[in-house]
């Protein structure tokens, strides 16, 4: 499953990683669940993010991720973000990417994630409180 959030931003599950995607790819995995990790495929660039559902996203981690995302957009023009099911972690990081790149408050962008997921896959994003709070704090403190 690959869902278009913007022409330059897609999210998906581990199956979407098996496609050849002309994009910088953020692979969100869990080190405590190695069987859920995808195999790195030949994307233009790959970034691996060890992140579990609902855990905090400290500002230092968000800054590092922002450099990666901006680099992907500048160098390639396409970003693909995926986790195992494509319903919690990848939409959360996609929300951060939208907020970063479009300079808009994360709360204003929630429909921009929910609506494409529903229309293209009949799924809802599951945003956990802690990372949503961290992304909001990051945005408001810039």
N, C-alpha and C positions, 0 to 999 in steps of 0.2 A: 504494500500500500504506500503510495506516495501522494501527498496532498499539496496542492499549490496554495500557499498563503499569499504570496506576491509573485510576480513573474520571476523575481530573483531569489525567492525563498520557498523551499519545500520542506515538509516534515514527513516522517514515516516510521515504519517499524523495521525490524531486522531484515525482513524480506526485501525492503526497498534498497537496502545496502548492496544486494546482489546485482542490482542493475548497474550498467555503466552510466554514470552520471557525470556530466561535465560541470562539476561544482567542487568547491571546497566542502568537505564532509566532516561534520561533527558527530563522532560515534560516542553515544552516551552508554556506558556500560556500568556494571556493578562488580567490583572486585570480589565481593562476598558470594556472587552467583556466576561463576565462570561459564557454566553451560548456557547462560543467556547472552554471552558475548558473541558478537558477530565476527566473522573473519574479515579482516581488512581487504578491501577490493581495490581495484586500480582507479581510484578517483584522482582528480587533478592534485588535490592536497587532502591529507587526513589529519584530524585532531581527535585524540581520545580523551574523553572526560569521564573520570570515575565519579559517579554521582548516583545516589540512591533516592528513591521517591521520598519527597517530603523533607529531606535533610536541608540544613541551612546552606545558603550560597553566600559565603563571606565576600565582602567588597574586594578583597585581594583576588579572589577567584574570578569575580565578575570583571575586574579590570583586565586580567589575563585573557579571559574569554573575549572581551571587547576588542582587544588587539588582534586576536585571531580572526574574529568575524569581519572586522574592518579590512584586514589584509585580504581575506577571501573576496570580499566585495570589490576592493580595488584591483586585485590581481586577476580575478576570474569573472567576476560579475554574477556569480551564482553561489548560493549557500544551500546545502542539504543537511538537515539535522534529524538524526534518528535515534530511537531507543528500542527496547525489545518489542513493545506493543504499539508505540506511537500515540499513546493516550495521556501520559502524565509528564514524563521528563522532556520529551522532544517538544511538545507544545509550550512547556514552561520556558525552555531555552529559546524557542522561537519568539515568545513574547518579549524576552529580554532583547533579542536581536532587533525586533521591530522598534522597541522603545529607544534603543541605542541609535539606530540608523535613521529613523524618522523623527527623532527628538519629540516624542509624544509620551504622555503619561501612560504607564502600563494599564491602568484601569480603563482608559479610553480605547485601548487596543484589544480588550478581551473579545469583543464581537468579531474582530478580524481573525481570531483564531477559531472561535466556536463555529461561526457560520461556514467557513470552507470545510472544516472537518465533518460537519453535519451534511452539507450538500454533496460532498464528494464521496463520503464513506459511511454516512449515517452513524457517526460516532460523536461523542462529546469529549472535550478535553477535561481532564481532572486536575485542576490546579490546587496544589496543597498550600496551606496557609503560610508555612514558614518560608519557602522560597518566594512566594508571591510578595510577602512582607519585605524580604530582603531586596528584591528587584525594585519594589516601590521606594524603599529607603534609599537605595543607590540612586534612583532617578531624582528624587527630591533633594538629595544632598549635592548634586553636581553643581 
